Amino acid sequence: MQHRARKRFGQNFLRDPLVIQKIITAISPQKDQHLVEIGPGQGAITEPLLEATGQLDVIELDRDLIPILQKKFRQFSGLNIHQADALGFDFRTLIGNDNDQRLRVVGNLPYNISTPLIFHLLKQIDIIQDMHFMLQKEVVNRMAAAPGNRSYGRLSVMIQYHCQVQTLFNVPPASFTPAPKVDSAIVRLVPHKMPPVEVDDKQTFQQVVTQSFGQRRKTLRNNLKPLLSSKQIETLDINPGLRPEVLTLQQYAQLSNAVSTLETNEK
């Protein structure tokens, strides 16, 4: 059963057995763990994951891949295929009433939806043990970037607030069919047991970070004008003339908590 990669689904099928083995080694799947694979494609890492755990949930949008997966892995009774868009999938349904269960999420994510998909997963971070993803190398660099780095932005701040970011290794285009035009990288995201900074309201924090990076070339004074005045920013010992890419996670927490305090006082 042949399947041609579809551009509209951002499909690039992993073929390199050495890369596949490195990914499985990095994930180190165990029998007592609940793994979820996003975008299994033709099952390059699905097979070794199933062999290690005996049970696996996979989420695949392309309905034409479903019969291919069913036929290829018909000997595995523990394979649960969900034909769904991961961007709207409720991962909480996979754990049912088991509040102590945590998911290990893995996948070769389509590059065209990787960032919104990761933000979707962050909303459900309390049920996730860790995440291992194949992403465009540029996106992984943005996740791991430090303040002052040109790659540092909204994604960096939000990911680093929720998770420890570990860049594991790069994957060249030749490892895929068809070969993408960019390099890829494997990243490990491990949710913090305790947030690295204290935030009064997570929604306000996200709003402040989003507003700050709304126009990267502009300063905090301009970007945060709807939320805080220059004088209010200065009272936090933060220069309102700074650009958003130089602020630390702690400084974004300070700005967020200041907005939360103002909103509370106005009620």
C-alpha positions as CSV (number, residue, x, y, z in Angstrom):
1,M,0.0,0.0,0.0
2,Q,1.8,3.1,-1.3
3,H,1.2,6.6,0.0
4,R,2.6,9.7,-1.6
5,A,3.6,12.5,0.8
6,R,1.1,15.3,0.8
7,K,2.3,18.9,0.9
8,R,-0.9,20.2,2.4
9,F,-0.3,18.0,5.5
10,G,3.4,18.9,5.7
11,Q,4.4,15.3,5.2
12,N,8.1,14.3,5.2
13,F,8.5,10.7,6.0
14,L,11.5,9.7,8.1
15,R,13.5,6.9,6.4
16,D,17.0,6.9,8.0
17,P,17.3,3.8,10.4
18,L,20.2,5.3,12.3
19,V,18.2,8.5,13.0
20,I,15.2,6.4,14.0
21,Q,17.3,4.4,16.5
22,K,18.8,7.6,18.0
23,I,15.3,9.0,18.5
24,I,14.1,5.8,20.2
25,T,17.2,5.8,22.4
26,A,16.5,9.4,23.4
27,I,12.9,8.6,24.2
28,S,13.8,5.4,26.1
29,P,10.2,4.1,26.1
30,Q,9.2,1.7,28.9
31,K,6.3,-0.8,29.2
32,D,4.5,0.9,32.0
33,Q,4.4,4.3,30.2
34,H,1.6,5.9,28.2
35,L,3.0,7.1,25.0
36,V,1.2,9.2,22.4
37,E,2.6,9.7,18.9
38,I,1.5,12.7,16.8
39,G,1.6,12.2,13.1
40,P,2.9,8.6,12.8
41,G,2.9,8.9,9.0
42,Q,3.9,5.5,7.7
43,G,5.1,4.3,11.1
44,A,8.9,4.9,11.1
45,I,9.1,5.3,14.9
46,T,5.6,3.7,15.6
47,E,7.0,0.2,15.2
48,P,9.9,0.5,17.7
49,L,7.7,2.3,20.2
50,L,5.1,-0.5,20.0
51,E,7.8,-3.1,20.4
52,A,9.0,-1.4,23.5
53,T,5.7,-0.6,25.2
54,G,3.1,-2.9,23.6
55,Q,0.6,-0.1,23.7
56,L,0.5,3.3,21.9
57,D,-2.0,6.0,21.0
58,V,-1.4,7.6,17.6
59,I,-3.1,10.7,16.2
60,E,-3.1,11.0,12.4
61,L,-5.0,13.6,10.4
62,D,-4.5,11.9,6.9
63,R,-7.3,9.3,6.7
64,D,-5.6,7.6,3.8
65,L,-2.8,6.6,6.1
66,I,-5.1,4.8,8.6
67,P,-5.5,1.6,6.6
68,I,-1.7,1.5,6.0
69,L,-1.0,1.7,9.7
70,Q,-3.7,-0.8,10.6
71,K,-2.3,-3.3,8.1
72,K,1.3,-2.7,9.0
73,F,0.7,-3.1,12.7
74,R,-2.2,-5.6,12.8
75,Q,-0.2,-7.9,15.1
76,F,-0.2,-5.2,17.8
77,S,-3.5,-5.2,19.8
78,G,-2.3,-2.2,21.8
79,L,-2.3,0.2,18.9
80,N,-5.0,2.9,19.2
81,I,-5.4,5.0,16.1
82,H,-7.2,8.3,16.4
83,Q,-8.1,9.9,13.1
84,A,-8.1,13.5,14.2
85,D,-6.4,16.9,13.9
86,A,-3.9,17.2,16.8
87,L,-4.4,20.9,16.9
88,G,-7.9,20.4,18.2
89,F,-7.4,17.0,20.0
90,D,-8.2,16.8,23.7
91,F,-5.3,14.8,25.1
92,R,-7.1,14.5,28.5
93,T,-9.4,12.0,26.9
94,L,-6.5,9.6,26.7
95,I,-6.0,9.3,30.5
96,G,-9.7,9.0,31.4
97,N,-10.2,9.3,35.2
98,D,-6.7,8.4,36.1
99,N,-5.5,11.7,37.5
100,D,-2.1,10.3,38.3
101,Q,-1.3,9.3,34.8
102,R,1.1,11.4,32.6
103,L,1.5,11.2,28.9
104,R,4.8,11.0,27.0
105,V,4.2,12.8,23.7
106,V,6.4,12.2,20.7
107,G,6.2,13.0,17.0
108,N,7.7,14.2,13.7
109,L,5.6,17.4,13.7
110,P,4.5,19.0,10.4
111,Y,6.5,22.2,10.2
112,N,3.6,24.3,9.1
113,I,1.7,23.7,12.4
114,S,4.5,23.0,14.9
115,T,4.3,26.2,16.8
116,P,0.4,26.4,17.3
117,L,0.5,22.6,18.1
118,I,3.0,23.1,20.9
119,F,1.0,26.0,22.3
120,H,-2.0,23.7,22.2
121,L,-0.1,21.1,24.2
122,L,1.1,23.7,26.7
123,K,-2.5,24.2,27.7
124,Q,-2.6,20.6,28.8
125,I,0.9,20.5,30.3
126,D,-0.4,19.2,33.7
127,I,-1.0,15.8,32.1
128,I,2.3,15.5,30.2
129,Q,5.5,13.8,31.5
130,D,7.7,14.9,28.6
131,M,7.7,15.6,24.9
132,H,10.2,14.6,22.2
133,F,9.7,16.2,18.8
134,M,11.3,16.4,15.4
135,L,11.0,20.1,14.4
136,Q,12.6,22.5,12.0
137,K,16.0,23.3,13.4
138,E,15.1,27.0,13.4
139,V,12.1,26.4,15.7
140,V,14.2,24.4,18.1
141,N,16.7,27.2,18.2
142,R,13.9,29.6,19.0
143,M,12.7,27.4,21.9
144,A,16.2,27.2,23.5
145,A,17.3,30.8,22.8
146,A,18.4,33.1,25.6
147,P,17.6,36.8,26.1
148,G,19.6,38.9,23.7
149,N,19.7,36.2,21.0
150,R,18.1,37.1,17.7
151,S,16.1,33.9,17.9
152,Y,14.6,34.8,21.3
153,G,10.9,35.6,21.2
154,R,7.4,34.7,22.4
155,L,7.9,31.0,21.8
156,S,11.2,31.0,23.8
157,V,9.6,32.7,26.8
158,M,6.4,30.6,26.9
159,I,8.2,27.3,26.4
160,Q,10.9,28.1,29.0
161,Y,8.2,29.1,31.5
162,H,6.6,25.7,31.2
163,C,9.5,23.4,30.3
164,Q,13.1,22.6,30.4
165,V,14.4,22.7,26.8
166,Q,17.0,20.2,25.6
167,T,18.3,20.2,22.0
168,L,19.4,16.6,21.4
169,F,20.7,16.4,17.8
170,N,20.2,17.6,14.3
171,V,18.7,15.6,11.4
172,P,19.7,16.3,7.8
173,P,17.2,16.6,5.0
174,A,18.4,13.4,3.3
175,S,16.9,11.4,6.2
176,F,13.4,12.1,4.8
177,T,11.3,11.3,1.8
178,P,10.7,13.8,0.3
179,A,13.7,15.7,1.6
180,P,12.6,19.0,3.2
181,K,14.5,22.2,2.3
182,V,15.6,22.8,5.9
183,D,17.5,21.0,8.6
184,S,15.6,19.4,11.4
185,A,16.4,18.8,15.1
186,I,15.2,16.6,17.9
187,V,14.1,18.5,21.1
188,R,13.2,17.2,24.5
189,L,10.7,19.3,26.6
190,V,10.3,18.4,30.2
191,P,7.6,20.3,32.2
192,H,9.0,22.0,35.3
193,K,7.9,20.5,38.6
194,M,7.8,24.1,39.9
195,P,7.5,27.1,37.6
196,P,10.9,28.9,37.3
197,V,9.2,32.3,38.1
198,E,6.2,33.3,40.1
199,V,3.3,34.4,38.0
200,D,0.0,35.6,39.5
201,D,-2.1,34.8,36.5
202,K,-1.0,32.6,33.6
203,Q,-3.4,34.1,31.0
204,T,-2.1,37.6,31.9
205,F,1.4,36.4,31.6
206,Q,0.7,35.0,28.1
207,Q,-1.0,38.3,27.2
208,V,1.9,40.4,28.3
209,V,4.5,38.3,26.4
210,T,2.3,38.3,23.3
211,Q,1.8,42.0,23.5
212,S,5.5,42.6,24.1
213,F,6.6,40.8,21.0
214,G,3.7,42.2,18.9
215,Q,6.2,44.3,17.0
216,R,9.8,43.2,17.7
217,R,11.4,46.4,16.4
218,K,9.4,48.5,18.9
219,T,10.2,49.1,22.5
220,L,8.3,48.0,25.6
221,R,7.0,51.5,25.9
222,N,5.2,51.2,22.6
223,N,4.2,47.6,22.7
224,L,2.8,47.6,26.3
225,K,1.1,50.9,26.1
226,P,-2.4,49.3,26.3
227,L,-1.4,47.5,29.5
228,L,1.3,49.6,31.3
229,S,2.6,53.2,31.1
230,S,6.3,54.0,30.9
231,K,6.2,55.2,34.5
232,Q,4.7,51.9,35.7
233,I,7.3,49.9,33.8
234,E,10.1,52.0,35.4
235,T,8.8,51.3,38.9
236,L,9.8,47.7,38.2
237,D,13.4,48.7,37.5
238,I,12.8,47.9,33.9
239,N,13.8,50.3,31.2
240,P,10.7,51.0,29.0
241,G,13.1,51.8,26.1
242,L,14.2,48.2,25.9
243,R,13.2,45.9,23.1
244,P,11.3,42.7,24.0
245,E,14.1,40.3,23.0
246,V,16.4,41.4,25.8
247,L,14.1,40.8,28.8
248,T,14.5,37.8,31.0
249,L,11.8,35.4,32.1
250,Q,11.8,37.0,35.5
251,Q,11.3,40.5,34.0
252,Y,8.3,39.2,32.0
253,A,6.9,37.8,35.2
254,Q,7.3,41.2,36.9
255,L,5.5,42.9,34.1
256,S,2.7,40.3,34.1
257,N,2.2,40.6,37.9
258,A,2.1,44.4,37.6
259,V,-0.7,44.1,35.1
260,S,-2.5,41.6,37.3
261,T,-2.3,44.0,40.3
262,L,-3.7,46.9,38.3
263,E,-6.6,44.7,37.1
264,T,-7.3,43.6,40.6
265,N,-7.3,47.2,41.9
266,E,-9.7,48.3,39.2
267,K,-12.3,45.7,40.1
